[in-house]
């Protein structure tokens, strides 16, 4: 992969990454091409780049959000569904309710997580 080679050599990969982002609709950065413990490997990155990016749906339903959360609970490594949940709720970082839940949501069902995310109201400044 050309970008990976540029990054490994410490060369400027910004142009190649921008071209990839324009082609795929994603928002990759240089850090996505540094392979280290806990980071995506090449196969995961290629799979992510080939999939259409998640989008904000103006009429997403509660039931659809519950299905997204169920998918995340079944496979917490699926970044696509995590991004889709975050994009389709008003609560910033709503997926934190899954990965770093407050005490009342520990061991919560998908329905309870979605209810908490939908109950969020931004503070008007």
C-alpha positions in Angstrom: 0.0 0.0 0.0 1.6 3.3 -1.1 0.4 5.3 1.8 1.6 2.8 4.3 5.1 2.9 2.7 5.2 6.7 2.7 4.3 6.7 6.4 6.8 4.0 7.3 9.5 6.0 5.6 8.5 9.2 7.4 7.6 10.9 4.1 4.6 13.3 3.5 1.5 11.2 2.9 -1.0 14.0 3.1 -1.8 14.2 -0.6 -2.2 10.4 -1.0 -4.4 10.3 2.1 -6.5 13.2 0.8 -7.0 11.3 -2.5 -8.0 8.2 -0.6 -10.5 10.2 1.4 -12.0 11.8 -1.7 -12.3 8.5 -3.4 -13.9 6.6 -0.5 -15.8 9.3 1.4 -13.9 8.5 4.6 -11.8 10.7 6.8 -8.5 8.8 7.3 -5.5 10.4 8.9 -1.8 9.5 9.1 -2.4 7.7 12.4 -4.6 5.2 10.6 -1.6 4.0 8.8 0.7 3.5 11.9 0.3 -0.2 12.9 0.7 -0.6 16.6 -0.9 -2.6 19.4 -4.6 -1.9 19.4 -4.6 -0.2 16.0 -6.4 -1.6 12.9 -4.3 -3.9 10.8 -4.0 -3.6 7.0 -6.9 -6.0 6.3 -9.2 -4.0 8.6 -8.2 -0.7 7.1 -8.8 -2.0 3.5 -12.2 -3.4 4.6 -13.1 -0.1 6.2 -12.0 1.9 3.1 -14.1 -0.3 0.8 -17.3 0.0 2.8 -19.4 3.2 2.3 -19.0 5.5 5.3 -21.8 5.6 7.8 -24.1 8.6 7.3 -26.5 10.6 9.4 -30.1 9.5 8.5 -32.7 12.3 9.0 -35.5 9.8 9.9 -33.7 7.0 11.7 -36.1 5.3 14.1 -35.6 4.1 17.7 -35.9 0.5 16.5 -33.1 1.0 14.0 -30.9 2.5 16.7 -31.6 -0.4 18.9 -30.5 -2.8 16.1 -27.3 -0.8 15.7 -26.6 -1.0 19.4 -27.3 -4.8 19.4 -24.8 -5.2 16.6 -22.2 -3.2 18.6 -22.9 -5.3 21.8 -22.4 -8.5 19.7 -19.3 -7.2 18.0 -17.7 -4.2 19.9 -14.9 -4.0 17.4 -17.1 -3.0 14.5 -16.2 0.6 14.0 -18.8 1.1 11.2 -21.7 0.5 13.6 -20.1 2.5 16.3 -19.7 5.5 14.0 -23.3 5.0 12.7 -24.6 5.2 16.2 -22.6 8.3 17.1 -23.7 10.0 13.8 -27.4 9.2 14.3 -27.8 10.5 17.8 -27.7 14.1 19.1 -25.7 13.0 22.1 -22.0 13.6 21.4 -20.0 10.4 21.7 -23.2 8.3 22.4 -21.2 5.1 22.0 -19.5 6.0 25.3 -22.8 4.8 26.9 -21.8 1.3 25.6 -18.1 1.3 26.3 -17.9 3.6 29.4 -21.4 3.5 30.8 -22.5 5.4 33.9 -23.3 3.1 36.8 -27.0 2.9 36.0 -26.3 1.6 32.5 -23.8 -1.1 33.4 -25.0 -4.4 31.9 -27.8 -2.4 30.2 -29.9 -3.7 27.3 -29.7 -2.1 23.8 -33.1 -0.5 24.4 -31.9 1.1 27.7 -28.8 2.5 26.0 -30.8 3.9 23.1 -33.3 5.4 25.6 -30.4 7.2 27.4 -28.9 8.5 24.1 -32.3 9.8 23.0 -33.0 11.4 26.3 -29.9 13.6 25.9 -30.8 17.3 25.4 -28.0 19.7 24.4 -27.6 22.8 26.6 -28.7 25.9 24.8 -26.1 28.6 25.2 
